[in-house]
Amino acid sequence: MKWQLIIFDCDGVLVDSEVIQNRVFAHMLGHAGLAISFEEVVRQFVGLKMSQCLEIVEQRLGRALPVDFEARLQDQTFAAFERELKPVRGITQALGSIDAAVCVASNGSQEKMRKTLELTGLLSHFEGRMFSAT
């Protein structure tokens, strides 16, 4: 059987971003007044869209987050990505050996996908073929 299309998830499949992102999220939630461990962030929020995550956080806090919370979270997450982000081990070689069309689909934003794929040298494999739940 010859594959016609392979659809990749981004976070945790192409780029090793989940640990970094969830660590930053847990840290910022602590500063916003919600004491939460990294493990609890992973358990409760991985796989959800950010809008869903923030809705849950506000319910748990019993109040709205600061209006700039999401923008600051993105800034701090992107700064951590610039320092630490790497492609998932073996993915560069795997992408080079695939003889089929590829695309990436994610619950993350287009901006986040573009940033993480660019930082890890994977963007050229997916340019014009990135699909976001947002």
Sequence and secondary structure as in RCSB ss.txt:
>XXXX:A:sequence
MKWQLIIFDCDGVLVDSEVIQNRVFAHMLGHAGLAISFEEVVRQFVGLKMSQCLEIVEQRLGRALPVDFEARLQD
QTFAAFERELKPVRGITQALGSIDAAVCVASNGSQEKMRKTLELTGLLSHFEGRMFSAT
>XXXX:A:secstr
   SEEEEESBTTTB  HHHHHHHHHHHHHHTT    HHHHHHHHTTS HHHHHHHHHHHHTS   TTHHHHHHH
HHHHHHHHH  B TTHHHHHHH  SEEEEEESS HHHHHHHHHHTT HHHHTT EEE  
